[in-house]
Amino acid sequence: MALTRKMLRAMGIEDEKADEIIEAHAETVDALKQKAADAGRGGEEAETLRKQVEQLKAELAKAQEAGDPDGIKAKYEEERKAFEDYKAQVAAKDADRTKRTLYRRLLADAGVDPRRMDSIMRVADLSKVTVKDGAIEGAEELEKGIKEDWADFIPTTSTQGAKPATPPKAGGEPQPDLSKMTAAEYINWKHSQK
């Protein structure tokens, strides 16, 4: 079932909130599509490199028996290094993606306006952020820094109480029942209150 504005309106969600929900959903879907595309492309490249390495191993074994006439060992080492570099590159991309996801979650926990998160993510320096066991190390200090550095992007809400009814005068006489007064009594009482 697709997530639509019509469905959200039927659930009684305001248009502004519905737009935020749709936007967040679209970001999630786009990220998942990109991850799937990267994984598919990475898997094919890894498989190709793995086959080349296996082929070179076989050639290396033959060359070692023949005394390495064509420099197969050097070729094997070069391909092996390229494969190791590729694995390191993929691991670095995954680590960076995890770091960015956790930092985005930390921004949300700090109360940053969701419409401003992309702007912050573009300029945020994540080089000093470290992830350990699926969580950001020193998240409390980092969140405090976020609240100070990005305070303009954190909406503040204030609650104003209802105005109380006019209270009786302090220390004065209790108010008489106005419904039992005549007009003249009411006028005299009203003038005496001033």
C-alpha positions as a Markdown table, in Angstrom:
| # | Residue | x | y | z |
|---|---|---|---|---|
| 1 | Met | 0.0 | 0.0 | 0.0 |
| 2 | Ala | 1.4 | 3.4 | -1.0 |
| 3 | Leu | 1.8 | 6.3 | 1.4 |
| 4 | Thr | -0.3 | 9.1 | 0.0 |
| 5 | Arg | -1.6 | 12.5 | 1.1 |
| 6 | Lys | -5.1 | 11.3 | 0.6 |
| 7 | Met | -4.6 | 8.4 | 3.0 |
| 8 | Leu | -3.0 | 10.7 | 5.6 |
| 9 | Arg | -5.9 | 13.1 | 5.3 |
| 10 | Ala | -8.3 | 10.2 | 5.9 |
| 11 | Met | -6.3 | 9.4 | 9.1 |
| 12 | Gly | -7.0 | 13.0 | 10.2 |
| 13 | Ile | -3.4 | 14.2 | 9.9 |
| 14 | Glu | -3.0 | 17.9 | 9.0 |
| 15 | Asp | -1.6 | 18.9 | 5.6 |
| 16 | Glu | 1.6 | 20.3 | 7.0 |
| 17 | Lys | 2.3 | 17.2 | 9.1 |
| 18 | Ala | 1.4 | 15.0 | 6.1 |
| 19 | Asp | 4.0 | 16.9 | 4.0 |
| 20 | Glu | 6.6 | 16.2 | 6.6 |
| 21 | Ile | 5.7 | 12.6 | 6.8 |
| 22 | Ile | 5.8 | 12.2 | 3.0 |
| 23 | Glu | 9.1 | 14.0 | 2.8 |
| 24 | Ala | 10.7 | 11.8 | 5.5 |
| 25 | His | 9.2 | 8.7 | 3.8 |
| 26 | Ala | 10.7 | 9.8 | 0.4 |
| 27 | Glu | 14.1 | 10.3 | 2.0 |
| 28 | Thr | 14.0 | 6.8 | 3.5 |
| 29 | Val | 12.9 | 5.2 | 0.2 |
| 30 | Asp | 15.6 | 7.1 | -1.7 |
| 31 | Ala | 18.3 | 6.1 | 0.8 |
| 32 | Leu | 17.2 | 2.4 | 0.6 |
| 33 | Lys | 17.2 | 2.6 | -3.3 |
| 34 | Gln | 20.7 | 4.1 | -3.3 |
| 35 | Lys | 21.9 | 1.5 | -0.8 |
| 36 | Ala | 20.4 | -1.3 | -2.9 |
| 37 | Ala | 22.0 | 0.1 | -6.1 |
| 38 | Asp | 25.4 | 0.5 | -4.3 |
| 39 | Ala | 25.2 | -3.0 | -2.9 |
| 40 | Gly | 24.3 | -4.5 | -6.3 |
| 41 | Arg | 27.1 | -2.6 | -8.1 |
| 42 | Gly | 29.6 | -3.4 | -5.3 |
| 43 | Gly | 28.6 | -7.1 | -5.3 |
| 44 | Glu | 29.2 | -7.4 | -9.1 |
| 45 | Glu | 32.6 | -5.5 | -8.9 |
| 46 | Ala | 33.7 | -7.6 | -5.9 |
| 47 | Glu | 32.7 | -10.9 | -7.7 |
| 48 | Thr | 34.7 | -9.8 | -10.9 |
| 49 | Leu | 37.8 | -9.0 | -8.8 |
| 50 | Arg | 37.4 | -12.2 | -6.9 |
| 51 | Lys | 37.4 | -14.2 | -10.1 |
| 52 | Gln | 40.4 | -12.3 | -11.4 |
| 53 | Val | 42.3 | -13.1 | -8.2 |
| 54 | Glu | 41.4 | -16.8 | -8.4 |
| 55 | Gln | 42.5 | -16.9 | -12.1 |
| 56 | Leu | 45.8 | -15.2 | -11.1 |
| 57 | Lys | 46.4 | -17.6 | -8.3 |
| 58 | Ala | 46.1 | -20.5 | -10.8 |
| 59 | Glu | 48.5 | -18.7 | -13.2 |
| 60 | Leu | 50.9 | -18.0 | -10.3 |
| 61 | Ala | 51.0 | -21.7 | -9.4 |
| 62 | Lys | 51.8 | -22.5 | -13.0 |
| 63 | Ala | 54.4 | -19.8 | -13.2 |
| 64 | Gln | 56.1 | -20.9 | -10.0 |
| 65 | Glu | 56.5 | -24.3 | -11.5 |
| 66 | Ala | 58.0 | -22.7 | -14.7 |
| 67 | Gly | 60.1 | -20.1 | -12.9 |
| 68 | Asp | 57.7 | -17.0 | -13.4 |
| 69 | Pro | 58.6 | -16.1 | -17.0 |
| 70 | Asp | 55.9 | -13.5 | -17.5 |
| 71 | Gly | 56.0 | -11.7 | -14.1 |
| 72 | Ile | 52.8 | -13.4 | -13.0 |
| 73 | Lys | 53.7 | -13.0 | -9.3 |
| 74 | Ala | 53.9 | -9.2 | -9.7 |
| 75 | Lys | 50.6 | -9.2 | -11.6 |
| 76 | Tyr | 49.0 | -11.3 | -8.9 |
| 77 | Glu | 50.3 | -9.0 | -6.1 |
| 78 | Glu | 49.0 | -6.0 | -8.0 |
| 79 | Glu | 45.5 | -7.5 | -8.4 |
| 80 | Arg | 45.5 | -8.6 | -4.8 |
| 81 | Lys | 46.4 | -5.1 | -3.6 |
| 82 | Ala | 43.6 | -3.7 | -5.8 |
| 83 | Phe | 41.1 | -6.1 | -4.3 |
| 84 | Glu | 42.2 | -5.2 | -0.8 |
| 85 | Asp | 42.0 | -1.5 | -1.6 |
| 86 | Tyr | 38.5 | -2.0 | -3.0 |
| 87 | Lys | 37.3 | -3.9 | 0.2 |
| 88 | Ala | 38.8 | -1.1 | 2.3 |
| 89 | Gln | 37.0 | 1.5 | 0.2 |
| 90 | Val | 33.6 | -0.3 | 0.6 |
| 91 | Ala | 34.1 | -0.6 | 4.3 |
| 92 | Ala | 34.9 | 3.1 | 4.6 |
| 93 | Lys | 31.7 | 4.0 | 2.6 |
| 94 | Asp | 29.7 | 1.8 | 4.9 |
| 95 | Ala | 31.3 | 3.3 | 8.0 |
| 96 | Asp | 30.6 | 6.8 | 6.7 |
| 97 | Arg | 27.0 | 6.0 | 5.9 |
| 98 | Thr | 26.5 | 4.6 | 9.4 |
| 99 | Lys | 28.2 | 7.7 | 10.9 |
| 100 | Arg | 25.9 | 10.1 | 8.9 |
| 101 | Thr | 22.8 | 8.1 | 9.9 |
| 102 | Leu | 23.7 | 8.2 | 13.6 |
| 103 | Tyr | 24.5 | 11.9 | 13.4 |
| 104 | Arg | 21.2 | 12.6 | 11.7 |
| 105 | Arg | 19.4 | 10.7 | 14.5 |
| 106 | Leu | 21.4 | 12.7 | 17.1 |
| 107 | Leu | 20.3 | 16.0 | 15.4 |
| 108 | Ala | 16.7 | 14.8 | 15.6 |
| 109 | Asp | 17.1 | 13.9 | 19.3 |
| 110 | Ala | 18.5 | 17.4 | 19.9 |
| 111 | Gly | 15.3 | 18.9 | 18.5 |
| 112 | Val | 16.7 | 20.3 | 15.2 |
| 113 | Asp | 13.9 | 21.2 | 12.7 |
| 114 | Pro | 13.7 | 18.3 | 10.2 |
| 115 | Arg | 13.5 | 20.8 | 7.3 |
| 116 | Arg | 17.0 | 22.1 | 8.3 |
| 117 | Met | 18.8 | 18.8 | 8.7 |
| 118 | Asp | 20.0 | 18.5 | 5.1 |
| 119 | Ser | 21.5 | 21.9 | 5.4 |
| 120 | Ile | 23.3 | 21.0 | 8.6 |
| 121 | Met | 24.5 | 17.6 | 7.2 |
| 122 | Arg | 26.1 | 19.4 | 4.2 |
| 123 | Val | 28.3 | 21.6 | 6.5 |
| 124 | Ala | 28.8 | 19.3 | 9.5 |
| 125 | Asp | 32.3 | 18.1 | 10.1 |
| 126 | Leu | 32.0 | 14.4 | 10.9 |
| 127 | Ser | 35.8 | 13.7 | 10.8 |
| 128 | Lys | 36.0 | 13.8 | 14.6 |
| 129 | Val | 32.9 | 11.7 | 15.2 |
| 130 | Thr | 33.6 | 8.1 | 16.1 |
| 131 | Val | 31.2 | 5.2 | 16.1 |
| 132 | Lys | 31.7 | 2.3 | 18.4 |
| 133 | Asp | 29.3 | -0.7 | 18.8 |
| 134 | Gly | 26.6 | 1.0 | 16.6 |
| 135 | Ala | 26.6 | 4.2 | 18.7 |
| 136 | Ile | 28.4 | 7.6 | 18.6 |
| 137 | Glu | 31.0 | 7.9 | 21.3 |
| 138 | Gly | 30.5 | 10.9 | 23.5 |
| 139 | Ala | 27.0 | 11.5 | 22.2 |
| 140 | Glu | 26.0 | 13.6 | 25.2 |
| 141 | Glu | 28.7 | 16.1 | 24.7 |
| 142 | Leu | 28.1 | 16.1 | 21.0 |
| 143 | Glu | 24.4 | 16.7 | 21.5 |
| 144 | Lys | 25.2 | 19.6 | 23.9 |
| 145 | Gly | 27.4 | 21.1 | 21.2 |
| 146 | Ile | 24.7 | 20.7 | 18.6 |
| 147 | Lys | 22.2 | 22.5 | 20.8 |
| 148 | Glu | 24.7 | 25.4 | 21.2 |
| 149 | Asp | 26.0 | 25.5 | 17.6 |
| 150 | Trp | 22.7 | 25.0 | 15.8 |
| 151 | Ala | 20.4 | 26.8 | 18.3 |
| 152 | Asp | 18.9 | 28.8 | 15.4 |
| 153 | Phe | 17.6 | 25.6 | 13.8 |
| 154 | Ile | 16.0 | 24.3 | 16.9 |
| 155 | Pro | 12.4 | 25.6 | 17.2 |
| 156 | Thr | 11.4 | 26.8 | 20.6 |
| 157 | Thr | 7.8 | 26.4 | 21.8 |
| 158 | Ser | 6.3 | 28.2 | 24.7 |
| 159 | Thr | 3.1 | 27.4 | 26.5 |
| 160 | Gln | 0.9 | 30.3 | 27.7 |
| 161 | Gly | -1.7 | 29.5 | 30.3 |
| 162 | Ala | -5.3 | 30.6 | 30.1 |
| 163 | Lys | -6.3 | 34.0 | 31.6 |
| 164 | Pro | -8.0 | 33.5 | 34.9 |
| 165 | Ala | -11.4 | 35.0 | 35.6 |
| 166 | Thr | -11.5 | 38.2 | 37.5 |
| 167 | Pro | -10.8 | 37.1 | 41.1 |
| 168 | Pro | -12.6 | 38.8 | 44.0 |
| 169 | Lys | -10.8 | 41.6 | 45.7 |
| 170 | Ala | -8.4 | 40.4 | 48.3 |
| 171 | Gly | -9.5 | 41.0 | 51.9 |
| 172 | Gly | -12.7 | 42.6 | 50.8 |
| 173 | Glu | -16.3 | 41.6 | 51.6 |
| 174 | Pro | -17.7 | 38.7 | 49.7 |
| 175 | Gln | -19.6 | 39.7 | 46.6 |
| 176 | Pro | -23.4 | 39.9 | 47.2 |
| 177 | Asp | -25.8 | 37.9 | 45.0 |
| 178 | Leu | -26.5 | 40.4 | 42.2 |
| 179 | Ser | -29.6 | 38.5 | 41.0 |
| 180 | Lys | -31.4 | 39.4 | 44.3 |
| 181 | Met | -30.6 | 43.1 | 44.1 |
| 182 | Thr | -32.9 | 45.8 | 42.8 |
| 183 | Ala | -31.5 | 48.3 | 40.2 |
| 184 | Ala | -31.1 | 51.0 | 42.9 |
| 185 | Glu | -29.3 | 48.6 | 45.2 |
| 186 | Tyr | -27.0 | 47.5 | 42.4 |
| 187 | Ile | -26.1 | 51.1 | 41.4 |
| 188 | Asn | -25.3 | 51.9 | 45.1 |
| 189 | Trp | -23.2 | 48.8 | 45.5 |
| 190 | Lys | -21.4 | 49.4 | 42.2 |
| 191 | His | -20.5 | 53.0 | 43.3 |
| 192 | Ser | -19.3 | 51.8 | 46.7 |
| 193 | Gln | -16.8 | 49.4 | 45.0 |
| 194 | Lys | -14.7 | 52.2 | 43.4 |
